[in-house]
Amino acid sequence: MNNLRNTVSLIGHLGKDPIITQFGDKNSVARFSVATNDPYKDKKGEWVSNTTWHNVVAWGKTAELCEKLLKKGSEVVLEGKLVNDSYETKEGDTRYKTEISMREFMV
């Protein structure tokens, strides 16, 4: 049950190819964005699609699989957890970001 406390599942399309960064000999990270669409009917009864972009990060073997299997436009089903982080800009401002740390995916 502990895995249910912070779990995110998405079905969407990649906005661009994953960006892969290598750390040392065998560690890598993949970063990419996924768009999800939420269609609904507006007040006029017409279908409207609300698109939301999600930043995704994958580590290790999962990142390597992302590099091989995922491309811009690919539909992906992913599961992971939300990770909040903060950083300081050159001007000294604090910025906050939320990412999905991906555990697994299917194409």
Backbone torsions as a table, in degrees:
resi	resn	phi	psi	omega
1	MET	NA	-22.9	-179.5
2	ASN	-62.3	-30.0	179.3
3	ASN	-67.9	-18.2	-179.4
4	LEU	-81.4	-10.8	-176.4
5	ARG	-69.9	-34.1	-179.8
6	ASN	-140.6	78.7	-177.9
7	THR	-128.2	134.7	178.2
8	VAL	-125.8	132.6	173.8
9	SER	-125.5	131.3	-178.6
10	LEU	-135.1	150.1	166.9
11	ILE	-125.5	121.3	-178.0
12	GLY	-163.7	-170.2	-179.2
13	HIS	-120.2	142.9	178.6
14	LEU	-71.4	136.9	177.8
15	GLY	-81.1	-25.8	177.2
16	LYS	-159.9	169.8	177.9
17	ASP	-60.8	146.2	176.4
18	PRO	-60.8	143.2	174.9
19	ILE	-97.9	120.5	-175.8
20	ILE	-104.8	132.6	175.4
21	THR	-123.4	132.4	179.6
22	GLN	-96.9	138.6	175.4
23	PHE	-123.2	116.5	179.8
24	GLY	65.2	-150.1	-175.9
25	ASP	-79.7	-42.1	-168.8
26	LYS	-130.4	7.9	-178.8
27	ASN	-107.8	137.6	179.7
28	SER	-143.9	159.5	177.4
29	VAL	-133.1	140.8	175.8
30	ALA	-115.6	135.4	177.0
31	ARG	-126.6	135.2	177.8
32	PHE	-161.5	169.3	178.4
33	SER	-116.0	147.8	180.0
34	VAL	-126.0	132.8	176.9
35	ALA	-100.5	130.2	173.0
36	THR	-114.0	146.4	-179.0
37	ASN	-115.7	135.3	179.8
38	ASP	-121.8	92.6	-179.0
39	PRO	-77.1	143.6	177.1
40	TYR	-154.1	164.7	177.2
41	LYS	-95.5	132.0	177.9
42	ASP	-81.6	-173.5	-176.9
43	LYS	-63.3	-25.2	179.6
44	LYS	-85.4	-3.5	-179.2
45	GLY	85.3	10.2	-180.0
46	GLU	-95.0	144.2	179.7
47	TRP	-74.5	131.9	177.5
48	VAL	-127.6	143.4	179.1
49	SER	-113.9	124.2	177.6
50	ASN	-98.9	115.9	-178.5
51	THR	-97.8	132.0	176.6
52	THR	-120.8	134.1	179.0
53	TRP	-100.6	137.0	-178.8
54	HIS	-124.0	132.4	175.3
55	ASN	-86.8	129.9	-175.5
56	VAL	-123.7	141.3	175.9
57	VAL	-131.0	138.4	178.4
58	ALA	-131.3	145.9	-175.1
59	TRP	-119.5	156.2	170.2
60	GLY	60.5	-132.7	-177.8
61	LYS	-61.1	-35.6	178.7
62	THR	-63.4	-39.5	177.3
63	ALA	-63.7	-40.6	178.8
64	GLU	-63.5	-39.8	176.8
65	LEU	-66.2	-36.5	176.8
66	CYS	-60.1	-43.6	-179.5
67	GLU	-60.9	-38.4	-177.2
68	LYS	-79.3	-37.3	-167.7
69	LEU	-105.9	-23.5	-173.5
70	LEU	-104.0	136.9	177.4
71	LYS	-138.1	164.7	177.0
72	LYS	-52.4	131.7	179.0
73	GLY	89.3	-13.6	179.7
74	SER	-60.5	137.5	171.6
75	GLU	-84.5	134.3	-176.4
76	VAL	-136.1	141.9	170.6
77	VAL	-108.8	121.7	-176.8
78	LEU	-131.7	156.6	177.6
79	GLU	-135.1	137.1	179.8
80	GLY	-168.6	-153.9	179.3
81	LYS	-137.1	156.2	176.8
82	LEU	-79.7	135.9	177.6
83	VAL	-128.6	123.4	176.9
84	ASN	-100.8	140.5	-179.0
85	ASP	-145.8	160.9	175.2
86	SER	-135.0	155.0	178.0
87	TYR	-150.1	163.7	-178.7
88	GLU	-109.2	132.6	178.5
89	THR	-78.7	171.7	177.4
90	LYS	-60.7	-28.3	-179.9
91	GLU	-82.2	-3.7	178.8
92	GLY	91.4	5.8	178.4
93	ASP	-81.9	143.4	176.3
94	THR	-91.3	129.4	178.3
95	ARG	-117.2	149.9	-180.0
96	TYR	-120.9	146.1	177.2
97	LYS	-141.8	151.2	175.7
98	THR	-123.6	129.4	179.7
99	GLU	-127.4	163.8	171.3
100	ILE	-104.0	118.6	174.5
101	SER	-87.1	106.4	-171.5
102	MET	-77.9	133.0	176.1
103	ARG	-95.3	-43.4	-178.5
104	GLU	-154.4	162.4	-179.3
105	PHE	-153.2	163.1	172.5
106	MET	-134.2	144.1	178.0
107	VAL	-98.9	NA	NA
